[in-house]
Amino acid sequence: MRNTELVQWFRQSTPYVNLHREKTFVIMLDGEVVESPNLSNIINDINLLHSLGIKLVIIFGARPQINQLLAQNKHQSEYYNNIRITTSEALDIVKQAVGRVHYDLFARLSLRHSNAPVMDVISSNFILAQPIGVVDGVDYALTGKIRRINIDGIKDQLDRNAVVLMGPIAPSVTGEMFNLPFEEIATQIAIRLKADKLIGFCAEQGVLNENGEVIADLQPQEAQNYLNQFIEKGEYHTAKSRFLQAAADVCRSGVKRAHLISYQEDGALLQELFSRDGIGTQVSIEESEVNRIATVQDIPGLLELIRPLEQQGILVRRSREQLEMEISHYMIIERDGVIIACAALYPYDDEKMAEMACVAVHPDYRDSSRGDVLLTEIKKRARNLGMEKLFVLTTRTTQWFQERGFELAEAEDLPKYKRDNYNYQRRSKVLILPL
Ligand SMILES: CC(C)(COP(=O)(O)OP(=O)(O)OC[C@H]1O[C@@H](n2cnc3c(N)ncnc32)[C@H](O)[C@@H]1OP(=O)(O)O)[C@@H](O)C(=O)NCCC(=O)NCCS
């Protein structure tokens, strides 16, 4: 039996596979995530990302595991500014808990299905720590902060296809070990590596609004505002808050996107990365949509957008070669690196007329004025080229253009070249708009 859903999903994911290849993602695995029954699926999906050529740095935390072991040992930590004060007695316990999580993740990441490519997992002293010291009269003891990161060392490992795994403990140059907040490690690594994405997991689908719905997009300041609310409620030590802390910081420092998804939902990571809109919360600094002139690199994405419309007979078929030659005539709307709309402009200088052709908006993005955005931009470009009229040939979209000021005309009204090549069988309507 044919599984058309699978075929469709596989095809739709192609642009994202190309988009993510060779990119660097920093993944935050909070101790909460490590506890989750869904961890094996998450690790399988991380394995898949690696097979698709994505460079991965995994930073794990172990706060719940540390707390549990401290409680078993009847030890209670004190906090200042939401950071644990690590005594030498506590550090021994921290090392045990972190060590267990580390080896557990190590084992899970090494699990390989037959035929899967070998994945080297590397942990090294890429980070050197130093004590936080005394703040406001409070001595943080063996709680540290980052002193230096061996970024080149990490890059070397990523270039040779290894996955880098790091936990919340790092040595100092004096040979002592320090306990570090894992969100700080993830933040600094993502910034210094100039990572393409920071990815984190939490118990819900993402950040939720008052109605319990996922907020799809947040600017760094908005992420910070939510974090402040959570801190006020005493919820700093959740996977969500620690991700938001890191996300707000990395996005302000040049990392393009940070994604927060559920660790409870099987496949959330793949859905977020390989579908058009994702399912979690994305923190990013830039507008997610841009209009620009197409380049040869956009041809696969353009074909993906227009081929279904050509097959339905709505657009005239264009070969890849034709697109390559005429690519500079095309403008596109790009959303998160994927082309969701296009239109082309062909000027006929002698008649001072230009054709608006190949107008298409992806079905998922229609009825939100993107067609109008394309038309406004094409009109502006045509005017800049000294054109006096804009025309279209269409079989099924006549009204849309009429509602925007185009008027029905005849094939004889077209520029000579178009007139001579008019396909009378197709019986397209001719519509003209004075500029
Ligand atoms: C035509 C098209 C580009 C419009 O894109 P869009 O971003 O959805 O357009 P807008 O949001 O600016 O406009 C939406 C309005 O146009 C209407 N509309 C969409 N297709 C239409 C059509 N074929 N005929 C008449 N009206 C149409 C919608 O119903 C909506 O009307 P409303 O505002 O009253 O609700 C898009 O529907 C598309 O890609 N269609 C398939 C390709 C095509 O027909 N291209 C033109 C060939 S020359």
The ligand as an SDF file (V2000), in Angstrom:
LIG
                    3D

 48 50  0  0  0  0  0  0  0  0999 V2000
   -3.8860   35.0010   -6.5810 C   0  0  0  0  0  0  0  0  0  0  0  0
   -2.9430   34.8910   -5.4210 C   0  0  0  0  0  0  0  0  0  0  0  0
   -1.5390   35.2660   -5.8590 C   0  0  0  0  0  0  0  0  0  0  0  0
   -3.4100   35.8420   -4.3060 C   0  0  0  0  0  0  0  0  0  0  0  0
   -2.5340   35.7670   -3.2160 O   0  0  0  0  0  0  0  0  0  0  0  0
   -3.0050   36.1530   -1.7200 P   0  0  0  0  0  0  0  0  0  0  0  0
   -1.7810   36.4700   -0.9230 O   0  0  0  0  0  0  0  0  0  0  0  0
   -3.9180   35.1200   -1.1820 O   0  0  0  0  0  0  0  0  0  0  0  0
   -3.8030   37.4680   -2.0180 O   0  0  0  0  0  0  0  0  0  0  0  0
   -4.3580   38.5710   -1.0600 P   0  0  0  0  0  0  0  0  0  0  0  0
   -4.3090   38.1430    0.3730 O   0  0  0  0  0  0  0  0  0  0  0  0
   -3.6800   39.8420   -1.4240 O   0  0  0  0  0  0  0  0  0  0  0  0
   -5.8620   38.5820   -1.5410 O   0  0  0  0  0  0  0  0  0  0  0  0
   -6.7730   37.5950   -1.1300 C   0  0  0  0  0  0  0  0  0  0  0  0
   -8.1320   37.8280   -1.7690 C   0  0  0  0  0  0  0  0  0  0  0  0
   -8.0970   37.4220   -3.1540 O   0  0  0  0  0  0  0  0  0  0  0  0
   -9.1140   36.4630   -3.3900 C   0  0  0  0  0  0  0  0  0  0  0  0
   -8.6970   35.5320   -4.4340 N   0  0  0  0  0  0  0  0  0  0  0  0
   -7.7440   34.5760   -4.3480 C   0  0  0  0  0  0  0  0  0  0  0  0
   -7.6570   33.9220   -5.5230 N   0  0  0  0  0  0  0  0  0  0  0  0
   -8.5340   34.4800   -6.3500 C   0  0  0  0  0  0  0  0  0  0  0  0
   -8.9230   34.2300   -7.7050 C   0  0  0  0  0  0  0  0  0  0  0  0
   -8.3780   33.2550   -8.4050 N   0  0  0  0  0  0  0  0  0  0  0  0
   -9.8660   35.0200   -8.2330 N   0  0  0  0  0  0  0  0  0  0  0  0
  -10.4400   36.0100   -7.5220 C   0  0  0  0  0  0  0  0  0  0  0  0
  -10.1240   36.2900   -6.2460 N   0  0  0  0  0  0  0  0  0  0  0  0
   -9.1920   35.5250   -5.6620 C   0  0  0  0  0  0  0  0  0  0  0  0
   -9.3150   35.7880   -2.0580 C   0  0  0  0  0  0  0  0  0  0  0  0
  -10.5710   35.1620   -1.9770 O   0  0  0  0  0  0  0  0  0  0  0  0
   -9.1850   36.9660   -1.0970 C   0  0  0  0  0  0  0  0  0  0  0  0
  -10.4010   37.6890   -1.1240 O   0  0  0  0  0  0  0  0  0  0  0  0
  -10.9300   38.5040    0.1530 P   0  0  0  0  0  0  0  0  0  0  0  0
   -9.8790   39.5450    0.4420 O   0  0  0  0  0  0  0  0  0  0  0  0
  -12.2280   39.0600   -0.3100 O   0  0  0  0  0  0  0  0  0  0  0  0
  -11.0490   37.4860    1.2520 O   0  0  0  0  0  0  0  0  0  0  0  0
   -2.9340   33.4690   -4.8090 C   0  0  0  0  0  0  0  0  0  0  0  0
   -4.2720   33.0950   -4.5680 O   0  0  0  0  0  0  0  0  0  0  0  0
   -2.3150   32.4100   -5.7090 C   0  0  0  0  0  0  0  0  0  0  0  0
   -1.1270   32.1430   -5.6190 O   0  0  0  0  0  0  0  0  0  0  0  0
   -3.1080   31.7680   -6.5540 N   0  0  0  0  0  0  0  0  0  0  0  0
   -2.6430   30.7220   -7.4460 C   0  0  0  0  0  0  0  0  0  0  0  0
   -1.7680   31.2540   -8.5340 C   0  0  0  0  0  0  0  0  0  0  0  0
   -2.4310   32.2780   -9.4000 C   0  0  0  0  0  0  0  0  0  0  0  0
   -3.6240   32.2540   -9.6270 O   0  0  0  0  0  0  0  0  0  0  0  0
   -1.6300   33.1830   -9.9150 N   0  0  0  0  0  0  0  0  0  0  0  0
   -2.0420   34.1940  -10.8410 C   0  0  0  0  0  0  0  0  0  0  0  0
   -1.7370   33.6940  -12.1840 C   0  0  0  0  0  0  0  0  0  0  0  0
   -1.3490   35.0040  -13.2530 S   0  0  0  0  0  0  0  0  0  0  0  0
  1  2  1  0
  2  3  1  0
  2  4  1  0
  2 36  1  0
  4  5  1  0
  5  6  1  0
  6  7  2  0
  6  8  1  0
  6  9  1  0
  9 10  1  0
 10 11  2  0
 10 12  1  0
 10 13  1  0
 13 14  1  0
 14 15  1  0
 15 16  1  0
 15 30  1  0
 16 17  1  0
 17 18  1  0
 17 28  1  0
 18 19  1  0
 18 27  1  0
 19 20  2  0
 20 21  1  0
 21 22  1  0
 21 27  2  0
 22 23  1  0
 22 24  2  0
 24 25  1  0
 25 26  2  0
 26 27  1  0
 28 29  1  0
 28 30  1  0
 30 31  1  0
 31 32  1  0
 32 33  2  0
 32 34  1  0
 32 35  1  0
 36 37  1  0
 36 38  1  0
 38 39  2  0
 38 40  1  0
 40 41  1  0
 41 42  1  0
 42 43  1  0
 43 44  2  0
 43 45  1  0
 45 46  1  0
 46 47  1  0
 47 48  1  0
M  END
$$$$
